[in-house]
Amino acid sequence: MNTVIVAEKPSVGRDIARVLGANRPGDGCLSGNNYIVTWALGHLVSLMEPDELDERYRRWRMADLPILPADIPLKVLPATRSQFAIVKKLMNDRDTGEIVCATDAAREGELIFRYIYRMAGCKKPVKRLWISSMTDAAIRKGFAELRPAADYDALYESARCRSLADWLVGMNASRAFTLRYGALLPLGRVQTPTLALLVKRDREIAEFVPRDYWEVRANFGDFEGLYYDPETRESRAATKEQAEKIKREAQGKEGEAVESRRELKRVPPPRLYDLTTLQRDANRRFGFSADKTLKLAQALYERHKAITYPRTDSRCLPPDMREKALKALYNLPPKYRPLLQPPFDRDMNAKRFYDASKVSDHHAIIPTERRPGAMTADEEKLYDLIARSLIAAHYPDYTYESTRLRVLVSGHEFRAGGSVPKDLGWRQVISPAGEKEKETPLPDVREGEKRVAQKVSARKKQTKPPEKLTDATLLSLMEHAGQELEDEELRERMKASGLGTPATRAATIERLIQVGLAERSGKSIVSTEKGRKLISVAPDAITSAATTGKWEKALNDMAVNPDAVAREQRQKRFMEGIRRFTVFLVEAAKQAPSGVRFEREAARPKKGGGQKAPKTPVQKKTSVVQDSNANKQTKV
């Protein structure tokens, strides 16, 4: 009997086939040694569109909303129908004794396989391949440790609830607001709150009114102090009159050092990369968009086999990865060898980086034992970040001497601070993105020592508006969305969620740009007029990070719950809540402000039928529902 292995992508399928000795080419597959390796092309199967459920939904009408089917059937995506037919035939072949799910080891990968399996009507037993690296050794180890598919039922159920929720909320909300305003207005549980973050920052910038202030500096000969107002706790004078008064009263006067503090401070190496921190760092250092970083990381993982699975939210390694990580370090390209000499220590900082309790489905991103071949310049930059991150983890702490001086002159306080590196430690390997090391040593001034303010100057300055968001700062806001909530319990619950997942945040940003709700402006991302208007009419419940954060938390809890009965109850409650929310959104659209006008958009040509929106500016084949976690094949 044969074992059919279903990978998510052809490139992954070919790697698995090579390791298993399945080298005989076939139609959409490779075979040999009683293995047949085939593959999806991302999603082969998705949820049906409304008009496929009922012909009347082909024309968009407010009277038909909300659309709340008891069940949403699956369909084969037309663009990849031929590959689905191949996979279905192989799965159900009488010579097939077992199926191995080898899609990406994550929630979306689980959904891709289960939808294919269901649509194929397959009843064959299934095992799960769960690996974090595409090296030959990792693939062999994964096949030696295959687990029953049932072990991942909770992950699938969570993924399916996410899929259904995105369909119900996005499909209904998008149709309702599109009909209300006569312009294509896509809404989604992750996409819309992300847009709200952009709009909020752009409004803060637009409404910002600069305020004058004055910096007063006193030169004491061998150091300079900045005036500090203990009442406002700011290093500035609020008015010109105040600044001139301080200058007049301090100029040439003798002051006394009331505080002189020197401390040796230590900064441990930064934790290893998860996808979000890698995307942020690559944006700050190289200007890469989040989407570009993800694509480069996928290439390093799939094509070069040079890094471990990149779509992770963990920044630690399990303890049993220790020897493998060290082997990866010693197999790095020759240019890294000088960094593997003292103070490099194979046991340094072990407890900080090897912590199983802080590892979720996949551990932190690190290099594999396989040395990469020829890479593009951008791939090399990203690989270098990852390699140096792991090297730095084995270096001592960065230590520096921090100095603080406070001098009182005529009752006015002047402060000076400085730092001098003592041991560069891990900063010999990497330095913080965008930070230039400045040595600012201060003299050895003792408390009680007298110093004359030889020259006092007052300089007018202005407060600056908040900075525009970049990929890096927007990703950070998405990751920590909801942490500013006043509700302490909800804030705690959102710590592990945020907006979207590391694997989907880049797609969310790109989709906002694709549908005209946001745009790039140099290195920044800003909302468009259309995006700002959409947030102004959308209800707070769909624009708030708290809503989607609660959902993501519920989905995560579902995915890790081993109790099938408890999971079923949670699924039922979750979907009931989604249905109520969908009804609310449709009613909110009906009652939305009438005074807002959206610019009418040029019609897009229809391709082969599909939904028909009455008198709306967009004719399209697919729905506007798709959110960042949604179907990879579907276009908005």
N, C-alpha and C positions, 0 to 999 in steps of 0.2 A: 504494500500500500504506500501511496505517496503522502508526503506532508506538503501542504500548500502554505506558503509564507506570503503575507500581504504587507508590503512596505508602503510608506506614504508617498515616496517619490521614486522615479526610475533610478536616480543616482544612488540612493540608499539601497534599493533592491539589487543593483549590480554589485555593490560592495558585499552585501550579505551572500549573494550567489557565489562570488569568487571565493570567499572564506569557506563556504560549504562544499565547494567543488561542483556547483551547478552551472556548468559552463556551456551547455548546449543551448543555442539561441532558439527561441520559438516566437510565436505571435504574441507580443505583449508580455513575454515571460522568459525565464531562463530555467533550465532543468538539468538534473544529474544527481546521482547518489540518492535517489528516492526523494529528492526535494524539487519542488517547483516554486520558483520565486517570481511573484508578480507584484504589481504596484498600482496604487491609485495615482491620480494627478492632482493632489490636494483633495478637494471634495469631488466625489463622483455622484453623490446623492445628497439631496437637500429637502427641506420641507416644501410642500407645494405652495404656489402662489394663490392668492384669493380667487382669481378668475379660474384657476384649475380646480378649485373646490366647488365653485358654482359659477356658471356663465354670467349671471347677473352682476358679479363683481368686476366684470371687465370694464364697465363704465363706473367711474367713481361718483358716488352719490352719498351725501351726508345721511340720507334716510337709511342707508344700509349699515351704518356704523352704530355701535362697535361690531366688528366681526369677531365672534367668540365661538369657534367650532369646538365641539366636545373633544375632537381629536384632529390633529393636522397630519394627514398622510405624507409619506415620502414620495419623492419622484427622482428619476434618473436625470441628471443634467444633460441637455442635448449635446453640448460641446464635447463631452467625454463619454458619450453613450457607447462607442465601440470598445473602449477600454473596460467599461463596466461589464459589458457582455463577456469579455474574456475572463475577468475575475469571477463572475457568476458561474460560468461554465466550469472553470477549474475547481471552484469551491464545491460544486455539486456533482462533480465527476465520480462515478462509482469506484474508481481506483484511488480516490482521495480518502484517507483515513482520518486525517487531523488537519486543523488549520492553526497557523501561528499568526497572531496579530503582532506585526512589527512596525506599526505606525509610530509616530513620535510619542515618546513616553511622557505624555502630558494630557490634560483634560481634552483639548481639541483633537489630538491624535486619537484618543479613545473614541470620541464621537464619530470621527471619520470612518473608523473601522466598523463600529457597531451599526451605523446607518447602512453601510455596504452589506454587511452580514444579514441584516434584517431584510433589506430590499432584495437580496439574492434568494431569500427563503431558505437559507442554509440551516441545517440541523446538526452538522458535524461538530465534534468536540473542538474546543478552542483553548490554546495556551497563549500566554502573553510574554513577549520579549520586552524586557525593561532595561535599557542601557543608557549610559550618560556619555559614552564615547564611541566613535566609529572606527577605532583602531581594530586590527584583526584580533588582538588578544581580548579586547572588550567584547567583540561579537561572539567569539568562541565561549567566553565565560558566560555571557548572557544566554546562549543556547544550552549551556550545561545547567543553568539555573532557571529554566522556564517555569512559570507559575500558572496555575489554572486561571482562566479568564474571569471566573467568578470572584477572584480576589480583588478585581477592579470594577465590580458592579457599582459600588458607591461612586466611583469617579465618573462612570458613564451616566449614572442617574443625575448627578450634579450637572454634567455637560448637557444632557437632554433638557433639563429644566432651564438652564441658561438659554439654550436654543429656542425653546418654546416662548420664554419670557421676552426675548428680543423680538421674536416674530409678532407676538400680540401687542406689545407696547409700541414698537417701531412702526409696524404696519398700520395700526389704527391711528396713532398720533400723527404720523406723517400724512396720511390721507386726510385726516380731519383738518389739520392746519393748512395743508395745501388747498383744500376746497374752500376754506374760510377766506383765504387771502389771494387765491388765483396765481400763486407762484409756488414752485417746487420747494417745499420746506421739510427736509428730512430731520426727524427727531429720533433719538435713541437714548438708552439708559446710561451709556458711557459717553457717547459723542456730545450730547447736549450739555451735561455738566462741565465737560472739558471746554466747550465753547464759552460757557458762562465764566470760567476762569479767565479766558482771554478778554472777554468783554469787560469784566470787572477791572482788570489791569489797565485796559485802554481808556476806560472812563476815569480811573484815578489819574492817569497822565493828562487827559484832556481837561479835567477839572482842577488840575493842580495850579495853585497860585504861588509863585515864588515869594519868599519872605527874606528881607534883608537881615543880616546879622553881622557882627564884627568879631574877628579873632584878635585877641590882644596877646602879644608875645613879649616876654622879657628875656633879654640876653644877659646871662650871669658870667660871661667870659668863656668858660669852658663847657657850658651847656645852656640850653634854651628851655624856658618853661612856658606853657600855654595857660592862660587864665581859665580858672574853673569856678563856676557859680554854684556853691553848695545848695542854694535854695532851689534852683531849676535843675540841678544836676546835669548841666550842660557846659561844655567847654567853649562858651561864647558869651558875648554881651548882646543884649537884645536891641539896644539903641546906640546911635552914634554918640549921644550925650553920655551914656554910661561908659562906653569905651574910652572916650576922651577923659572922663573923670578918673578912671582906673589908670590910664597912661600918665596923667598929670600927677597923681598921688604916688605912683610907684617909681617914676623916672628918677634915677640917681639915688634912690633910697636903699638903705640896708635892710635886708630881710633875714629871716632865720629858717633854717631847714627843720621842719617839724616832723618830717618822716623821711627815713632813708632805708629802703628795704631791698635786699638782694635775695633771690630765691633760685635754686636750681630746679628747673622744671623738665619733665619727661613727657614725650609724646610717642606712644607706641605706633608701630607700623599700621597703616590702614588695613581694614579687612579686605579679603579677596573680592573680586568683582562678582556681582550678580549682573543681569542684563541691564537693569535700569542705571546702576552706577557706571557701568561701562559706556552706555549711551551718553550719559551726562559728561563723563570725562572726555570722551572722543569729540563731543560737541565743543567743549571749552578749549581743548588743545588744538584740534584740527578743523573745527567748523563742520564736522560731519552731522547731517541730520540724524534723528533717531532711526529713521527707516534705513538710511545708508549703513549705519553701524550694524543694524540687525542683519542686513543682507551680507555684509562683509563677514560677520561672525558666522552666519550659516555656511558661507563658502569655506571658511577655515575649518568648520566642523565637518561638513559633508565631503567637500572636494579634497581638501588637503589633509583631513584627519588630524589636524594640528592642535585643536582645542577640544575640550569636553562640551557637552550639550549647553548651548548658550541661552536657551529660553528658561532661565532659572531665576528664582527670587531668593536664593540662599547665598550667603557670603562666607560660609564655613565649609569644612570638609569633615566627613565622619572619621573617627580615629583609624579605621582599617584602611584609609587611603594614604596613610603616612608614607609607607615605603614606595607606593606608586608615585606619589608626588615628588619624592626625592629622586626617583629614577627619571621622571620627566625633566627635572632640573638638570641632572647630569647628562641628559641627551639633548639639551638645547644646542642651537647652532654655536659654532666656535666663538663668535663675537661676545657671547655671554660668559665665557670661561673666566675672565678676570674678575667677574662679580661673584664667582663661586669660591673665592679665596677668603681667608679671614679679613674682616669680622663675620663673614658668612658662617653660620652655625647650624648644622642640620637639626638641632634640637631647640633652637631659639624660638620663643613665643609659642610653643606647641599648644598650650592650653587655650590660647586666644583664638587659634585658627582651626583646631580639631575639636569640634563640639557637635555631637550627633543630635543634641536637642535643638540645634539651630539649623538643621538641614531638613528641607521639605522633600518634595518629590525628587529633586536633583540638587547636587552639591554645587558649590561655587565654580565659576569658570576658571580652569587652569589649563596650561599646555598639556598635551599628551606625550607619551614616550616617543611618538613618531616625529622625527625632525622634518619640518616642511620643506618642500621643493621650491621651485620658482613661484614667487608670489608677486602680485601687483604692488605698487608703491603703497597704496592705501591698505591693502591686506597686511603688509609688513608693519605699518604704523600700528594697526590694531593688535597684531600678534605681539608686538613689542610691549604694548601696555600690559597685556595679560601675562607675558613672561616676567616682566619686571615686578609686577604685583606679587607673584609667587616668590621671586627671589627676595624681595624686600621683607616678606613675612619671616625670613630666616636671618634678619639683621637685628642688631640691638636698637633700643629706643633712640630717638633723636633727643638730645639733651641740650638745653641752653640756659644761660643765666639771665633772669629777668630782673630789671632794676626799676624801682619807682621812687621818685623824689617829690616831696611837697615842700614848697617854700612860701612863707607868709611875708608879704611886703606891704606895709601900711594897711594891714587888715585884709589884703587881697591875696587869694591863693593862686599859686602857679604850680602846674604839675609837669613833670617830665618822665618819660618812660623809655626804656631801651632794652634791647636783648642782644646777647652775643652767643653764637653757637659754641658749645663745648665739645660735643661729639655728634657728628652728622648722622651716625647710625644709618638707618634705612634711607635717609635722604641722599646718600651716596648713590642710591639706585634710582629713586624717583623723587621728584619734588612736586608739591601740590600744584594742581593746574592753575595757571594764571597768576601764580604768586612768585614774586621776585624776592630773593633773600636779601635783606638789608641789615647790615651790622650797625647798630646804633649804640655804641658803648657810652656809658655815663661815668663821670669822675667819681672817685670814692669820697662822697660827701657824708659826714657824720651828722647825726641829729644834734641840733643846737648850734651847728656851725653857721657863721654869719656870711652872707653873700650880698653883693651890691647889684641891683638891677641897672646895669650899665647903659642899656638902651632898651626902651619900651616902644613897641610899634602897634598900631591898630589898623587892621585891614578889613575893608568891607567885602562881604561875601553874600551869596544867595543860596537858599536851600534848593536842592535839586529834585526834580520829579522822580517817581519810581522808574526803574529801568524797564524797557520793553521786554517781553518774554522771549526767550530763545528755546530751542529744543531742550537744552539742559534744564533751564529753570521751569519750563512747563512740565517736563517729566517729573521734576521734584514736587511740584504742586499736585500733580496727579497722584503720585505715590503717597503723599501725606495729606490728601484731601480729607476734610472733615476733622482734622486735629484741632481746628480753632473753635469747634462747637462748644457751646456752654454746657450742654448735657454731658456730664462727666462719664456716665455709663456708656452712652453712645460713642463718645470720643475714644474710650478704651476699646470698644468693640471694633472701631474702624482702624485701629493701629495696624491690624494685619490685613487690611483690604485696600483702601484707597480707591482710585478710579481705574477700572480695568485690571489687567495683569501685566507683568513685564513683557509677555509675548505679544500683547495686543495694543499697547500704548502708542507705539510708532504708527501702526495702521490707523488708529483713531486720529492722530494729528494729520496724517496724509489725507484721510477721507474728508476732514473739515476743509482742507484746501481744495480737494477735487470738486466738492459740491458748492464752492464759492462762498462758504461761510467764514473762511479765514484765508490769509495769503501771506507769503513770505515777503519781507521787506529787508533786504540785505541779510544779516544773520538773525534777524528777529522774525517773530510770527505775530501777526496782528489780526484782529477781527475785521471783517468787511462791514459795510453798511447793512447788507442783508443779514449778516450774523448778529449784529447789534439789535436790529429790529426784531429778529426771531426771539432773542432772549427777552426783549421787552414785552412780548405778547405771550410767551410760554409760561405756564404756571410754575411757581417755585418748586413744586414737588418733582418736576422733571429736570429742572436746572440745578437742583441742589445735589452736592456731592454726598450728603447724608443719605439720600434715598438709595442711590446705587451702591453706596458703601454698605448699607444694611443688607442689600440683596447679595452682594459679593461675599459678605460674611456668612450669610445663610447658605450660599452655595458651597463655600469652603467647608463649613461644618457638615454639610451633607456628604461631601466627598471623603471625609475621614471618619464617618460614623460606621462602625462595624455591625451595628444592630439593624437588620433589614426592616424590622417592624417599625422601629423608631424613625428610620430613614423615610419609609413610606408615609408616615404621619407628617414628617417635616415637608416632604414634597407636596402633599395635599394642601397643607397650610400655605406654603409658598405660592403655589399656583392659584389658590383662591385669592390670595392677596394681589397677585399680578392681574387677575381678571377684574377685581374691584378697581385697581389703579387704572386699568385700560378704560373702563367706563368713565371714570373721573376725567381722564384726559380728553376724551371725545366731548364730554359736556363742557369742559374748559374751553375747547376750540370753538364750540357753538356760541359761547358767551364772551369770546375774546374781544378786545377793543376794536371798534370799527374804524377808528380814525387813522390807523396805521396803513400805509400804502407801500407795497413791495413792487419793485420794478419788474415789468413783465419780461420773461425770458424768451429767446427765440426757440421755436419748436425743434426738437431733435427728430430725425427721420426714424420711423419705426422699422424694425427688422423682424419680419415674420410674425406679426400678430402680437399678442400680449395685452397688457392692461390698457384701457383707454380712459384717460381722465377727462371728464367733460369740461370743455372750455378752459382747461388749465394749460399753461404754456408748454408743458413737457409731455411728449408722447414717448413712451419707453416700454421696453420689453420686461424689465424687471422692476421690483418694487423699491421704494425709497426707505425701506425699513432697516437695511443692513447696517449693523453697528460694528464696532471694532472687533468684536468677538465672532462676527457672523461669517457666513459662507464665503470662502475665499474665491469661489468662481463667480459670484454674483456681483454685478456692477450697479452702481447707483447712478 
